[in-house]
C-alpha cells in the first residue's frame, strides 16, 4: 500500500504523539499503589513531623497511602542513597533538607551525587537559624558581638549540633564573612548544645528558632539576629544578620524530591499537590510553629536552590576545613 505525503505525515504525527499520550495516561493513573516518603532522620523531630503532615495530605488528595519511612544514619546519607537508588517511577520519594547539599562537600566517598541524582519536586520551607548568646556575653547587637570577639580572639565558643550541621555551617559562614575567630564546639545533637549554651558553658549558637525561642522569651538567652534574608514573622523586631554583615544569608530548608528520570508529569503532579498543601491555612499555621518560612514554587526553582546552596556551602566547608566524623 502506498501513502500520500499528507497521509504519511499524519501517521507520523500520530505515532509521535503516542508516547506522550501514554505518559499522560500514566501520570493520570498515578498513584496506583502506596508511595513511600523516605525521611533520612530519626522519628520525632521537625523533619519527621513535616514529612508526616505532607504524607497525610497527599494520601487524602491522591487516593493512595503515602507512608513515611524513617531511614536515619550517616548524617542522612543512608536514607538519601536508598531513595535516589530507587526506581524512578514516583513510588519512592525523599524529604530533602539542607544536610543533603552540605554533605555533598562534607563527605568524600559518597556513592551518589545529590544535585545530579535527585529530581527536585518543590522547596517546602526555609526555616531561619537564630543567632543567640548567653546573657554573660557583653553584647546586645551583632556589631557589639563582632567587636567583643575581635577583642577576645579564640576565647568565644560556638556550639553546634555537630560537624556539618546547618547551624555549624551558618556559624562558619559568619566567621568567614566577618573574620572573627570563634572556637567551634560540636555536640551530638542540638539538644545537648542548647543545654550547655543556656548553662553558659558555650557563648553563642546559630540554633533552630523553635527550640531556642522559649529560652529567649524566658530571658535565659539573648537573640542577636536571624540568619535568613528577611526578618521572621515570629520575632519581627529582631534584625537579620545580613543587616550588619552584608551578603550574609543562611537557612535550613526542606523539600521533596524523587530519583532522577522520574517522569516529569509525575513530578508536576506532586508539585501541584504540595503547593496546594502549602496554601492551606492550617498548614501555614503549623509550619509557622515549626519555624518555617513557607516557600513553594516550581521544580525548576527547587533545582536552582539546590545548585546554589551546594556551591555556597562547598566554599564554607573548604574555609572551615570541616571533615565528616
C-alpha positions in Angstrom: 0.0 0.0 0.0 1.3 3.5 -0.9 0.7 6.6 1.2 0.5 10.1 0.0 2.9 12.6 1.7 -0.1 14.1 3.6 -1.1 10.6 4.9 2.4 9.8 5.8 2.8 13.0 7.8 -0.5 12.4 9.6 0.6 8.8 10.6 4.0 10.0 11.7 2.4 12.7 13.8 0.0 10.2 15.4 2.9 7.8 16.1 4.9 10.6 17.7 2.0 11.5 19.9 1.5 8.0 21.3 4.3 8.1 23.9 3.1 11.5 25.1 -0.4 10.1 25.5 0.9 7.1 27.3 2.9 9.3 29.7 -0.1 11.5 30.3 -2.2 8.4 31.0 0.4 7.1 33.4 0.5 10.4 35.2 -3.3 10.5 35.5 -3.3 6.9 36.9 -0.6 7.8 39.4 -0.5 6.7 42.1 -1.9 3.2 41.6 -0.4 1.8 44.8 1.1 3.1 48.1 4.0 5.6 47.9 6.8 5.8 50.4 8.4 9.0 51.5 11.9 8.4 52.9 12.8 10.7 55.8 16.5 10.4 56.3 16.4 11.2 60.0 15.0 9.6 63.2 11.4 9.9 64.1 10.1 12.7 66.3 11.9 15.8 65.1 10.8 18.7 63.0 11.8 16.9 59.8 9.8 13.8 60.6 6.8 15.9 61.6 6.9 17.8 58.4 7.1 14.5 56.4 4.1 13.1 58.2 2.0 16.2 57.7 2.7 16.1 54.0 2.2 12.4 53.7 -1.3 12.7 55.3 -2.3 15.4 52.8 -1.0 13.5 49.8 -2.8 10.4 50.9 -6.1 12.3 51.3 -5.7 14.1 47.9 -4.3 11.4 45.7 -6.2 8.3 46.8 -3.4 6.1 47.9 -1.4 5.8 51.1 1.8 7.9 51.3 3.8 6.3 54.0 6.8 7.8 55.9 9.8 5.6 56.3 12.5 6.8 58.6 16.0 5.8 57.5 18.5 7.7 59.7 22.2 7.3 59.7 25.5 8.8 58.4 24.2 12.3 58.5 21.2 11.5 56.4 23.2 9.7 53.7 21.7 6.2 54.3 18.1 7.3 53.6 19.1 9.6 50.8 21.0 6.9 48.9 18.2 4.5 49.4 15.7 7.0 47.9 17.9 8.1 45.0 18.7 4.5 44.0 15.0 3.5 43.9 13.2 3.0 40.6 12.3 6.4 39.1 8.5 5.7 39.0 7.2 8.1 41.6 6.7 5.4 44.2 9.7 6.3 46.3 10.2 10.0 47.3 12.7 11.8 49.6 12.1 14.5 52.1 15.2 16.7 51.5 16.9 19.1 53.8 19.9 21.4 53.9 22.1 18.5 55.0 21.8 16.9 51.6 23.6 19.8 49.9 26.1 20.2 52.8 27.0 16.5 52.7 28.0 16.8 49.0 31.2 18.6 50.1 31.5 17.3 53.6 31.8 13.6 52.6 34.5 12.5 50.2 33.3 8.9 49.5 29.6 9.2 48.7 28.3 6.7 46.1 25.8 9.3 44.8 25.8 12.9 43.8 22.8 14.6 45.3 22.4 17.5 42.8 22.8 15.1 39.9 20.8 12.1 41.1 17.8 13.9 42.5 14.7 15.2 40.6 13.6 18.1 42.8 9.8 18.5 43.2 9.4 21.5 45.4 11.0 23.5 48.2 8.6 23.5 51.2 10.1 25.9 53.7 13.3 27.7 54.6 13.5 28.0 58.4 15.9 30.6 59.8 18.6 30.0 62.4 18.6 32.3 65.4 22.0 33.7 66.4 21.7 33.8 70.2 24.2 34.3 73.0 24.4 33.6 76.7 23.5 36.7 78.8 27.0 36.8 80.2 28.3 37.9 76.8 28.6 41.7 76.9 27.0 42.3 73.5 23.4 43.2 72.7 23.8 43.7 69.0 25.7 42.0 66.2 28.2 44.8 65.8 28.9 44.7 69.5 29.4 40.9 69.3 31.8 41.3 66.4 33.8 43.8 68.4 33.8 41.6 71.5 35.0 38.5 69.6 37.6 40.6 67.8 38.9 41.8 71.2 39.0 38.2 72.5 40.1 36.0 69.6 39.8 32.3 70.3 38.0 32.9 73.6 34.4 32.7 72.4 33.0 29.2 72.0 30.4 28.5 69.3 28.2 25.4 69.8 26.6 23.3 67.1 24.6 20.1 66.7 27.6 18.5 65.1 30.2 18.9 62.3 28.5 19.8 59.0 25.0 20.5 60.5 23.2 23.6 59.4 23.9 25.6 62.5 27.6 24.7 62.2 28.0 26.0 58.7 25.8 29.0 59.5 28.3 29.9 62.1 31.3 29.2 59.9 29.8 31.5 57.2 29.6 34.2 59.9 33.2 33.6 60.7 34.2 33.7 57.0 32.4 36.9 56.3 33.4 38.8 59.4 36.9 37.5 60.1 36.2 36.8 63.7 37.8 33.8 65.5 35.5 31.6 67.4 36.2 28.1 68.7 33.7 25.5 67.2 32.4 23.1 69.9 30.4 20.3 68.1 27.8 18.3 70.1 25.9 15.1 69.3 22.7 16.9 68.6 21.1 20.3 69.0 19.6 19.5 72.4 22.9 19.0 74.3 24.4 22.0 72.6 21.4 24.2 73.6 21.6 22.9 77.2 25.3 24.0 77.5 24.5 27.3 75.9 21.8 28.1 78.4 24.2 27.0 81.2 26.9 29.3 79.9 29.4 26.6 79.0 29.5 28.0 75.5 28.8 31.5 74.4 27.0 31.5 71.1 24.9 29.3 68.8 23.1 29.6 65.5 20.3 27.4 66.6 16.8 26.5 65.4 14.2 29.1 66.2 11.5 26.6 67.6 14.0 25.2 70.1 15.5 28.5 71.1 12.5 30.8 71.4 11.3 29.5 74.8 14.7 30.4 76.3 14.7 33.8 74.5 11.2 34.6 75.9 12.4 33.4 79.4 15.4 35.7 79.2 17.9 32.9 79.5 19.3 33.5 76.0 19.8 36.8 74.2 18.9 36.8 70.5 21.1 39.0 68.2 19.6 38.2 64.8 18.0 35.7 62.4 20.0 34.3 59.6 17.6 34.5 56.7 17.4 37.4 54.2 14.1 38.6 55.6 13.1 39.1 59.2 11.0 36.4 60.9 7.3 36.9 61.4 7.7 35.2 64.8 10.1 37.9 66.1 9.6 40.8 63.6 11.6 43.2 65.7 14.7 41.0 65.6 17.1 42.1 62.8 18.7 39.9 60.3 22.4 39.1 60.5 22.6 40.5 56.9 21.6 43.9 58.1 25.0 44.2 59.7 27.0 41.7 57.7 26.3 42.5 54.0 25.5 39.4 51.9 25.1 37.1 54.9 22.2 34.6 54.5 21.8 31.1 55.9 18.9 28.9 56.4 17.8 25.3 56.7 15.5 24.1 54.0 13.0 21.3 53.5 11.6 20.0 50.3 10.5 17.0 48.3 12.5 15.1 45.6 12.3 11.9 43.6 15.0 9.9 41.9 16.3 11.4 38.6 14.5 10.3 35.5 11.1 10.2 37.3 8.6 11.1 34.6 8.1 14.9 34.6 4.3 14.5 34.6 4.5 12.8 37.9 6.9 15.4 39.3 4.5 18.1 38.1 1.5 16.4 39.8 3.4 16.1 43.1 4.5 19.7 42.8 0.9 20.8 42.3 -0.4 18.9 45.3 2.4 20.0 47.6 1.8 23.7 46.6 -1.9 23.2 47.4 -0.8 21.8 50.8 1.4 24.8 51.5 -1.5 27.2 50.7 -3.8 25.5 53.3 -4.3 27.9 56.2 -4.0 25.2 58.8 -0.7 24.0 57.3 0.6 27.6 57.2 0.0 27.9 60.9 1.6 24.5 61.7 4.7 25.3 59.6 5.0 28.7 61.5 5.1 26.7 64.7 8.0 24.7 63.3 9.8 27.9 62.4 9.4 27.6 58.7 9.2 30.4 56.2 7.0 28.8 53.5 8.4 28.7 50.0 6.7 26.5 47.5 7.2 27.1 43.7 8.3 25.1 40.7 10.6 22.1 40.4 12.9 24.4 38.4 13.1 26.8 41.3 13.9 23.9 43.7 16.7 22.7 41.3 18.2 26.2 41.2 18.2 26.4 45.0 19.9 23.0 45.3 22.7 24.1 42.9 23.2 27.5 44.6 23.2 26.0 48.1 25.6 23.2 47.1 28.1 25.7 45.7 27.7 28.1 48.6 28.3 25.5 51.4 31.2 23.9 49.5 33.0 27.2 49.9 32.2 27.4 53.6 33.2 23.7 54.2 36.5 24.4 52.5 37.1 27.6 54.6 36.3 25.7 57.8 38.3 22.6 56.9 35.4 20.5 58.1 35.5 16.8 57.7 32.7 14.3 58.4 33.1 12.4 61.7 
